[in-house]
Amino acid sequence: MSMGLPLAGLVVVAIEQAVAAPFCTSRLADAGATVIKVERPEGDFARGYDDVAKGGSSYFVWLNRGKQSRVIDMATAAGKVELAGLIEGADVLVQNLKPGALARLGFDPAELCRANPRLIACSISGYGETGPMAGRKAYDLLVQAESGLASITGGPDEPARVGISVVDIATGATAHAAILEALIGRGIDGRGADIRIAMFDVMADWLTVPLLHHEGGRPPRRLGLAHPSIAPYGVFATREGTPLLVSIQSDREWTKFAAEFLGDAALAADPRFATNLARVANRAETDALVAAAFAALDEAEARVRLERADAAFAGVSDMAALSAHPLLRRIEVATPAGPVSYPAPAPVLMGGERHYGAVPALGEVPA
């Protein structure tokens, strides 16, 4: 059974580079939109981030499937005429140039939206378009640091970078959702939207829980692979040293865990451990009990007991383990150097298999 794509017929002009905007527009392309990626003559600089995907950049191969590549020198009169023609025929404009740069070229998003009330424009910046930091360059790790995310990431000794470009990805996902909302709204009242998204705002939103902990007098601490407000929730080693991460989310789960895994049902009523607040307050004692139980079991025995206790747990994998993981779903995407296999987008649409377009060479319009 074939399945029509929901955004077929939609035209998206993407004046984009790096990760955040391309993440957003790649999802629009997956859903059938015609995405015209506008690149400088030297190309999106993400093309040169690395060469691990058959000589191509892992970032670019991941985030630019199914797009057209149009090389336009926007500083020239001819380039401006070409870009104006593309925007005139667009339903959606996505751009992540430095704040004000597109307006200085003669394409102010606000003016474009006034001239075409059906246009949906989405502008992505680092720190917003006004204020003392509007003109500052903003890359993923910089915003991880500026927002405070790095302060709650890592172990007790020092802050750390989240191991993926989480700010960029979160911003791209936020832009994608906002554009889809605007498309729904346009379908109702015929009006487009002028959307502004700052990477800093996205991360501040995601940091609401640790911020409220700080403002409530309980500033979060870095705990590595442990949870600051739930216990036991962390990594414990089996007899042969295999790490397993266990998570007890409720007092009801603790009662069963104490009886089935720890072998001491009385711990469920012990005032030091009976509630999550008590277990967090007595984290060292709680973790010592759990660690001793794990150390007495080999991995297979520990997994059987955890299953019997209906406890949430996970192995502590690395990229080699992910590459061979039985749950990993993959897609294969054509690139200029040959097909590349990588993880499939998460949504599974029942009733049909989605096709994913090729990654374009610079200036290429894939068939």
C-alpha positions as CSV (number, residue, x, y, z in Angstrom):
1,M,0.0,0.0,0.0
2,S,1.5,3.3,-1.0
3,M,1.0,6.4,1.2
4,G,0.8,10.0,0.0
5,L,3.2,12.4,1.6
6,P,1.5,15.1,3.7
7,L,3.6,18.1,2.6
8,A,3.7,17.2,-1.1
9,G,3.4,20.4,-3.2
10,L,4.8,22.6,-0.5
11,V,7.8,24.7,-1.5
12,V,10.4,25.5,1.2
13,V,13.3,27.9,0.5
14,A,16.1,27.2,3.0
15,I,18.9,29.8,3.4
16,E,20.7,27.6,5.9
17,Q,23.9,26.2,7.1
18,A,25.3,23.9,9.8
19,V,22.7,21.9,11.9
20,A,19.7,23.7,13.4
21,A,17.9,24.9,10.3
22,P,18.9,21.9,8.2
23,F,17.5,19.5,10.8
24,C,14.2,21.3,10.5
25,T,14.1,21.4,6.7
26,S,15.2,17.7,6.4
27,R,12.1,16.7,8.2
28,L,10.0,18.9,5.9
29,A,11.7,17.2,2.9
30,D,11.0,13.7,4.4
31,A,7.3,14.6,4.5
32,G,7.3,15.5,0.8
33,A,8.0,19.2,0.7
34,T,10.2,20.5,-2.1
35,V,13.1,22.0,-0.2
36,I,15.4,24.3,-2.1
37,K,18.6,24.7,-0.1
38,V,20.4,28.0,-1.0
39,E,24.1,27.6,-0.6
40,R,27.0,30.1,-1.0
41,P,29.4,29.4,-3.9
42,E,31.7,27.6,-1.4
43,G,28.7,25.6,0.0
44,D,27.3,25.0,3.4
45,F,30.3,24.9,5.7
46,A,28.9,21.7,7.3
47,R,29.9,19.9,4.1
48,G,33.5,20.1,5.5
49,Y,32.9,19.1,9.1
50,D,34.3,15.6,8.6
51,D,34.6,12.9,6.0
52,V,33.4,9.7,7.6
53,A,30.3,9.2,5.4
54,K,32.1,7.8,2.4
55,G,34.1,10.9,2.1
56,G,31.2,13.2,2.9
57,S,30.3,14.9,6.2
58,S,28.3,12.9,8.6
59,Y,26.3,16.1,9.6
60,F,25.6,17.0,6.0
61,V,24.6,13.5,4.9
62,W,22.3,13.2,7.9
63,L,20.5,16.6,7.5
64,N,20.3,17.3,3.8
65,R,18.7,14.3,2.2
66,G,15.9,14.9,-0.2
67,K,16.8,18.6,-0.9
68,Q,17.8,20.5,-4.0
69,S,21.0,22.5,-3.8
70,R,21.0,26.0,-5.5
71,V,24.2,27.9,-5.5
72,I,23.5,31.6,-5.3
73,D,25.8,34.5,-4.5
74,M,23.4,36.7,-2.7
75,A,25.8,39.6,-2.7
76,T,25.4,40.0,-6.4
77,A,22.5,41.6,-8.3
78,A,21.9,38.5,-10.3
79,G,21.9,36.4,-7.1
80,K,19.3,38.7,-5.5
81,V,17.1,38.4,-8.5
82,E,17.3,34.6,-8.4
83,L,16.6,34.5,-4.7
84,A,13.7,36.8,-5.0
85,G,12.2,34.5,-7.6
86,L,12.6,31.5,-5.3
87,I,11.0,33.2,-2.3
88,E,8.1,34.5,-4.5
89,G,7.1,30.9,-5.2
90,A,7.7,29.6,-1.6
91,D,5.2,28.6,1.0
92,V,7.9,28.5,3.7
93,L,11.2,30.4,4.2
94,V,13.7,29.1,6.7
95,Q,16.9,31.0,7.4
96,N,19.6,31.0,10.0
97,L,21.9,33.7,8.9
98,K,23.3,36.2,11.4
99,P,20.5,38.4,12.7
100,G,19.8,41.2,10.3
101,A,22.0,39.7,7.5
102,L,19.0,38.7,5.3
103,A,17.4,42.1,5.7
104,R,20.6,43.9,4.7
105,L,20.5,41.8,1.5
106,G,17.0,43.2,0.8
107,F,15.0,40.3,2.1
108,D,13.7,41.3,5.5
109,P,11.5,38.4,6.7
110,A,8.9,40.9,8.2
111,E,8.7,42.7,4.8
112,L,8.4,39.5,2.9
113,C,5.5,38.4,5.2
114,R,3.8,41.7,4.7
115,A,4.2,41.4,0.9
116,N,2.9,37.8,0.9
117,P,0.5,37.2,3.8
118,R,0.5,33.4,3.2
119,L,4.3,33.1,3.6
120,I,5.5,31.3,6.7
121,A,9.0,32.6,7.6
122,C,11.1,31.1,10.3
123,S,14.3,32.8,11.4
124,I,16.7,31.0,13.7
125,S,19.3,32.9,15.7
126,G,21.6,32.2,18.6
127,Y,20.5,34.8,21.2
128,G,17.6,36.5,19.6
129,E,17.4,39.4,17.2
130,T,17.6,42.3,19.7
131,G,19.5,42.9,22.9
132,P,23.2,43.0,23.9
133,M,24.0,39.5,22.5
134,A,22.1,39.6,19.3
135,G,25.2,40.0,17.1
136,R,27.3,37.4,18.8
137,K,28.1,34.2,17.0
138,A,26.3,31.2,18.5
139,Y,27.3,27.6,18.0
140,D,26.0,24.6,19.8
141,L,28.6,24.2,22.5
142,L,28.7,28.0,23.1
143,V,24.9,27.9,23.9
144,Q,25.4,24.8,26.0
145,A,27.8,26.8,28.1
146,E,25.9,30.2,28.1
147,S,22.6,28.6,29.0
148,G,23.9,26.6,31.9
149,L,23.4,23.2,30.4
150,A,27.0,22.3,30.7
151,S,26.9,23.1,34.5
152,I,24.5,20.2,35.1
153,T,26.2,17.8,32.6
154,G,29.1,15.6,33.4
155,G,30.6,14.2,36.7
156,P,31.2,16.0,40.0
157,D,34.6,17.3,39.0
158,E,33.8,19.5,36.0
159,P,31.1,20.4,33.6
160,A,30.9,18.7,30.2
161,R,29.5,19.0,26.7
162,V,26.4,16.9,25.9
163,G,27.9,14.4,23.5
164,I,25.7,15.4,20.5
165,S,24.7,18.9,19.1
166,V,21.7,18.9,21.4
167,V,21.1,22.7,21.2
168,D,21.1,22.6,17.4
169,I,18.9,19.6,17.3
170,A,16.5,20.9,19.8
171,T,16.2,24.2,17.9
172,G,15.6,22.4,14.6
173,A,12.9,20.3,16.2
174,T,11.3,23.4,17.7
175,A,11.4,25.2,14.4
176,H,9.9,22.1,12.7
177,A,7.0,22.0,15.2
178,A,6.4,25.8,14.9
179,I,6.3,25.6,11.1
180,L,3.8,22.7,11.2
181,E,1.6,24.7,13.6
182,A,1.7,27.7,11.3
183,L,0.8,25.5,8.3
184,I,-2.2,24.2,10.2
185,G,-3.1,27.8,11.1
186,R,-2.8,28.9,7.5
187,G,-5.1,26.1,6.4
188,I,-7.7,27.5,8.7
189,D,-7.5,31.3,8.2
190,G,-5.2,31.6,5.1
191,R,-2.6,33.6,7.0
192,G,1.1,32.8,7.2
193,A,3.4,33.6,10.1
194,D,6.7,35.3,11.0
195,I,8.4,33.0,13.4
196,R,11.6,33.9,15.4
197,I,13.4,31.2,17.3
198,A,16.6,31.7,19.4
199,M,18.8,28.7,20.4
200,F,19.2,30.2,23.9
201,D,15.4,30.3,24.4
202,V,15.0,26.7,23.3
203,M,17.6,25.5,25.8
204,A,16.3,27.7,28.6
205,D,12.9,26.1,28.1
206,W,14.4,22.7,28.3
207,L,16.3,23.7,31.5
208,T,13.1,24.6,33.3
209,V,13.3,21.7,35.9
210,P,16.9,22.4,37.0
211,L,16.2,26.1,37.0
212,L,13.2,25.7,39.3
213,H,15.3,23.4,41.6
214,H,17.9,26.2,41.8
215,E,15.3,28.9,42.5
216,G,13.6,26.6,45.0
217,G,16.8,26.4,47.0
218,R,18.1,23.0,45.7
219,P,20.6,23.8,43.0
220,P,21.3,20.6,41.0
221,R,24.6,18.9,41.3
222,R,26.5,17.0,38.5
223,L,26.1,13.3,39.3
224,G,27.3,11.6,36.1
225,L,25.1,8.7,35.3
226,A,22.8,9.3,38.2
227,H,19.6,11.4,38.7
228,P,19.7,14.5,40.9
229,S,16.1,14.0,42.3
230,I,15.4,10.2,42.1
231,A,17.1,7.3,43.9
232,P,18.1,4.7,43.2
233,Y,18.8,5.8,39.7
234,G,22.3,5.1,38.4
235,V,24.9,2.6,37.3
236,F,25.8,-0.4,39.3
237,A,28.4,-3.2,38.5
238,T,27.6,-6.9,38.5
239,R,30.0,-9.5,39.9
240,E,32.1,-9.6,36.7
241,G,32.0,-5.8,36.5
242,T,29.3,-5.3,33.8
243,P,27.6,-1.9,34.3
244,L,23.8,-1.8,34.4
245,L,21.7,1.3,34.9
246,V,18.6,0.9,37.1
247,S,15.8,3.4,37.7
248,I,13.3,3.2,40.5
249,Q,10.7,5.9,39.7
250,S,8.1,5.4,42.4
251,D,7.7,4.1,46.0
252,R,5.5,1.3,44.6
253,E,8.4,0.2,42.3
254,W,10.8,0.4,45.3
255,T,8.6,-2.0,47.3
256,K,8.8,-4.6,44.6
257,F,12.5,-3.9,44.0
258,A,13.3,-4.3,47.7
259,A,11.5,-7.7,47.9
260,E,12.5,-9.2,44.5
261,F,15.9,-7.8,43.8
262,L,17.4,-6.7,47.1
263,G,15.8,-9.7,48.9
264,D,14.6,-7.6,51.9
265,A,10.9,-6.6,51.8
266,A,11.3,-4.7,55.1
267,L,13.3,-2.0,53.3
268,A,10.0,-0.8,51.8
269,A,8.8,0.4,55.2
270,D,12.2,1.5,56.5
271,P,11.9,5.3,57.1
272,R,15.3,5.9,55.5
273,F,14.1,4.4,52.2
274,A,10.3,4.2,52.2
275,T,9.9,7.3,50.0
276,N,11.9,8.8,47.1
277,L,12.5,11.9,49.2
278,A,14.0,9.8,51.9
279,R,16.1,7.7,49.5
280,V,17.5,10.9,47.9
281,A,18.3,12.3,51.3
282,N,20.0,9.0,52.1
283,R,21.5,8.4,48.7
284,A,24.8,7.0,49.9
285,E,23.1,4.4,52.0
286,T,20.5,3.6,49.3
287,D,23.2,3.2,46.6
288,A,25.3,1.1,48.9
289,L,22.4,-1.4,49.4
290,V,21.8,-1.6,45.6
291,A,25.5,-1.9,44.8
292,A,26.0,-4.8,47.2
293,A,23.1,-6.7,45.7
294,F,24.5,-6.2,42.1
295,A,28.0,-7.2,43.2
296,A,26.7,-10.5,44.4
297,L,25.2,-11.4,41.0
298,D,26.6,-12.0,37.6
299,E,25.0,-10.1,34.7
300,A,22.6,-12.9,33.6
301,E,21.4,-13.4,37.2
302,A,21.0,-9.6,37.7
303,R,18.9,-9.3,34.5
304,V,16.6,-12.2,35.6
305,R,16.1,-10.6,39.0
306,L,15.5,-7.1,37.5
307,E,12.9,-8.6,35.1
308,R,11.2,-10.4,38.0
309,A,11.1,-7.2,39.9
310,D,9.6,-5.4,36.9
311,A,12.4,-2.8,37.4
312,A,13.4,-0.4,34.7
313,F,17.0,-1.0,33.6
314,A,19.4,-0.7,30.7
315,G,22.8,-1.7,29.5
316,V,25.4,1.0,29.3
317,S,26.1,1.0,25.5
318,D,28.7,2.7,23.3
319,M,28.5,3.5,19.6
320,A,29.8,0.0,18.8
321,A,26.9,-1.5,20.7
322,L,24.4,0.9,19.1
323,S,25.7,-0.1,15.6
324,A,24.9,-3.7,16.3
325,H,21.8,-3.1,18.5
326,P,18.8,-5.3,17.6
327,L,16.4,-2.3,18.0
328,L,18.4,0.0,15.6
329,R,16.2,0.8,12.6
330,R,18.1,2.1,9.5
331,I,17.5,3.8,6.3
332,E,19.9,3.9,3.3
333,V,20.4,7.3,1.6
334,A,22.1,8.0,-1.7
335,T,25.0,10.4,-1.6
336,P,27.4,11.7,-4.3
337,A,29.9,9.0,-3.2
338,G,27.4,6.1,-2.8
339,P,24.8,4.9,-0.4
340,V,25.1,5.6,3.3
341,S,23.2,3.7,6.0
342,Y,22.2,5.5,9.2
343,P,19.5,5.5,11.9
344,A,15.9,6.0,10.6
345,P,13.8,8.9,11.7
346,A,11.8,8.0,14.8
347,P,8.2,8.2,13.6
348,V,6.9,4.9,12.2
349,L,4.0,5.6,9.9
350,M,1.8,2.5,9.7
351,G,0.5,1.4,6.3
352,G,3.4,2.4,4.1
353,E,7.2,2.7,3.9
354,R,8.5,6.2,3.4
355,H,11.2,6.9,0.8
356,Y,14.1,9.2,1.6
357,G,15.6,11.4,-1.0
358,A,19.3,11.7,-2.0
359,V,21.9,14.0,-0.5
360,P,22.7,16.6,-3.2
361,A,26.2,17.6,-4.4
362,L,26.8,21.3,-4.4
363,G,24.4,22.8,-6.9
364,E,22.7,19.6,-7.7
365,V,18.9,19.2,-8.1
366,P,18.3,15.5,-7.6
367,A,15.8,13.8,-10.0
